[in-house]
Amino acid sequence: MKVLITGSGGFLGKRIAESILRRGAEELRLHFRQKPPQGMIEGLRQQFPNALIEVAQANLLARDSLQALVAGTDCIVHAAAGMRGAAADMFANTVVATRNLLDAATAQKIQRIVLISSFSVYHAETLAPHAVLDEATPIESVGVERGAYGYAKTRQEHLFLDYQKRFGFESVILRPGVIYGPGGGAMSSRVGINALGFFFSLGGRALLPLTYVDNCADAVAQAALKAPSGSAFNVVDDDLPTCNEYLKDYRQRVQKLRCIPVPHWAFMWGSKILVNYHRKSKGQLPAVFTPYVVNSMYRPLRYTNAALKAIGWQQRVSTAIGLTTTFQHLRSKP
């Protein structure tokens, strides 16, 4: 099987390449928008000397270049997406890019396509406190109330499901929680935000749905190569900390922060005031935290990785070691 990985230069993409090669894949095509990170390809070829590793540069927004990108492959792992920037940029680099890729893939009759989605697509706003968010939880119908990133990922997943129904390729969807590790971000907004010289602790006693980057890559590789078509998987690790526990660990091991804890009731009250002012001021202050977002992202829930374990995935890096490794890396940064 020849596997194409889009977004191979990203935080997760290069780990997916290692995990797929570790599972015996012999042919791999790695997509980069620009050049590969220095030493990445040489390192992979040295580590896996029997594998055929190709490099392909392409902008997924340039439709004419994508036929050559996908030609001759059997499976596509689509890990490229817009993670930051203006809402229009995130939409283009997530939804439009995916449409272009799917047009090229279906024209070439690619057998299997794996989509890296997100927890942000879930319609979690109506779940009861401490309920289990699993693969049976419905996804948002539109997603616009989840913010720019949540909207883009929701539209991407609906687009993917529509193409699968129309063209009948084998499909697998993975929805990671908060991916962390050396090279990733220091603090998820699920924990809180920095503002005005303070850190506002928002997550409180809610569990933080972490997945260490190597564990997440292993889940993607296992599902890409082994999962039945039509399946979807949440990607979270075992032994999840609460947001408060993560923040306490971070403050002890990485950086002192002046913290202001915000109880859930106060967060909800503030979000209503923010939305009201956003309307009255005609958008002068962005309504980043709405009551819908607060109920969706900051409600205390439970998470399961049972579906992943059923296809043979095992957590390679324990949560304790993952946190220690991540915090040591963050502490060493200037």
KEKOL-355199 format. One record per residue (C-alpha): residue in one letter; x, y, z. Coordinates in steps of 0.1 Angstrom, whole numbers, plus 2048, in hexadecimal, padded with zeros to 3 digits. Example, Ala and Ser with C-alpha at 12.3 -4.5 7.8 and 13.67 -1.06 7.14 Angstrom:
2
A87B7D384E;S8897F5847;
//
This chain:
334
M800800800;K80D8237F7;V80283D810;L80186380A;I802879829;T7F789D824;G8058B783C;S8248A2843;G8388BF850;G8208C786C;F8228BF891;L80E89F88C;G815896867;K83A88C86B;R831876889;I816865874;A83185D859;E84784C873;S82A838882;I81E82C860;L841821856;R845810878;R8277FB86F;G8377EE850;A82C805834;E845803818;E83B821802;L834843810;R82E8657FF;L831883815;H8208A380C;F82E8C5815;R8218E780C;Q8458F380B;K8658E1813;P8688C582C;P8768CE84E;Q89C8CB84D;G8A88A7853;M885898854;I887884834;E8AB87983A;G8A286E85D;L884859851;R899849835;Q8B484084E;Q89C832867;F88881E84C;P8A1816831;N88B7FD820;A86E81581B;L86982A7FC;I86384E808;E8588687EF;V85588E7F4;A83A8A27E3;Q8358C77E5;A8138D67DE;N7FB8F17E9;L7D98E07F0;L7C89007E4;A7D88FC7C2;R7C08E27B2;D7D58DC793;S7F28CE7A7;L7DF8B37BA;Q7DA8997A0;A8008927A0;L8008937C6;V7E78777CB;A7F08627AB;G7FB83E7B2;T7F183E7D7;D7DA8267E8;C7D3838809;I7D385D812;V7D7869836;H7CA88D835;A7DB89F852;A7DE8C2842;A7C78DD850;G7C6902858;M7CD90587D;R7D192B882;G7CC94D871;A7AD95E865;A78D94B862;A78E94C83C;D7B193E83C;M7A7921853;F78991A83E;A79D91A81D;N7BA90582A;T7A28EC83B;V7828EA826;V78C8F6803;A7AD8E3805;T79A8C380F;R7828C77F2;N79E8CB7DA;L7B08AC7E7;L7908977E6;D7898A27C3;A7AB8967B8;A7A98767CD;T78786B7C0;A79287379C;Q7AF85B7A2;K7988427B4;I7AE8417D3;Q7A38237E7;R7A583080B;I7A585381B;V7AB85B840;L7A187C84E;I7B088C86C;S79389F87B;S78F8AE89E;F77C8AD8BF;S76F8D08B5;V7558C089D;Y7418B08B9;H71F8BD8C3;A7288BC8E8;E7148DA8F3;T6F68C48FE;L70A8A990F;A7038A5935;P7208AD94C;H73788F950;A72787D932;V73E86991B;L74787A8FA;D74D85D8E3;E74A8558BE;A7258528C1;T7228778CA;P7148898AC;I7298A389A;E71D8C7895;S7058CD878;V7168ED86E;G7308F6889;V73091C885;E7299218AA;R74A90E8B2;G76092A8A4;A77592C885;Y78990D88A;G76B8F8896;Y757903879;A7728FB85F;K7788D886E;T7528D186F;R74E8DC84B;Q76C8C7841;E75E8A7851;H73C8AC841;L74D8B1820;F761891825;L74287D82E;D72F88B80F;Y74C8817F8;Q74D85E807;K728859801;R72C8657DD;F74B8527D3;G74C8347EB;F7718347F5;E77C824816;S77B83F831;V788842854;I78586186B;L79A869889;R7918848A2;P7AE88D8B9;G7A98A08D9;V7C58B88E4;I7E58AD8D3;Y8048B68E7;G8298AF8E9;P84B8BF8E0;G8458D78C3;G8208DC8CB;G80F8F88DE;A8148FD903;M7F090390E;S7CF8F9900;S7B3912902;R79F8F7913;V7B68FE931;G7B492392F;I7C194391E;N7DC95D924;A7CE981925;L7D79A2936;G7F5992947;F7E1977957;F7D995394F;F7B394D951;S7AD92995B;L78E91E949;G78D8F8948;G78D8F296E;R7868CE978;A77C8C3955;L7918A8946;L7AA8B392B;P7A789B90D;L7CC899906;T7DE8838EC;Y8048838EB;V80F8898C7;D8208678C3;N8028558D1;C7EB8698B9;A80186089C;D80083B8A5;A7DA83D8A6;V7D984D883;A7F1833875;Q7DE815886;A7BD822879;A7CA82A856;L7D8807852;K7C07F1866;A79E80286D;P77F7F785A;S771810841;G75782884F;S765828872;A76D847887;F7838498A6;N7888628C2;V7AD8658CA;V7B586B8EF;D7CD85C907;D7C884A928;D7CC85A94B;L7C087C940;P7C7899958;T7AD8B4960;C7B48D7952;N7BD8E2976;E7D68C697A;Y7E68CE958;L7E98F3961;K7F88EB984;D8128D4974;Y81A8EE959;R81F90A973;Q8368F3988;R84B8E696C;V84B900951;Q84092495A;K831937976;L81094696D;R7FA95F97E;C7D994B97D;I7B6956981;P79E938984;V77D93E973;P76092897F;H74A919964;W72C92E96F;A74094E96D;F74E94494B;M72B93E93E;W71F96094C;G73D97293C;S73796191B;K71396E91A;I720992921;L73A98E906;V7219838EC;N70A9A08F6;Y7269BA8F3;H7319AA8D2;R70E9B08C4;K70A9D38D1;S72D9DE8C6;K7289CE8A4;G7459B78A7;Q75F9CE8B7;L7679B48D1;P7689908C2;A7509788D2;V76A95D8D7;F75994C8F4;T7349488F0;P71D934907;Y71C91A8EC;V7429178EB;V744917911;N72A8FA913;S73B8E78F7;M7608EA901;Y7608EF927;R7458D7933;P7558BB948;L75389C933;R762879932;Y77586B914;T77C848907;N7968388EF;A7858168F0;A77E8168CB;L7A381C8C3;K7AE8008DA;A7967E98C9;I7AA7EC8A8;G7CB7E68BA;W7D78088C4;Q7EB80B8E4;Q7F782A8F6;R81D8298F0;V826848905;S81584A927;T80486A930;A81C86F94D;I83B86C936;G82A88191B;L82489D933;T84789C941;T85789B91E;T8418B8913;F8478CE931;Q86C8C8930;H86C8D390B;L8588F2913;R86E8FB930;S88D8F991A;K87F911901;P88B936903;
//
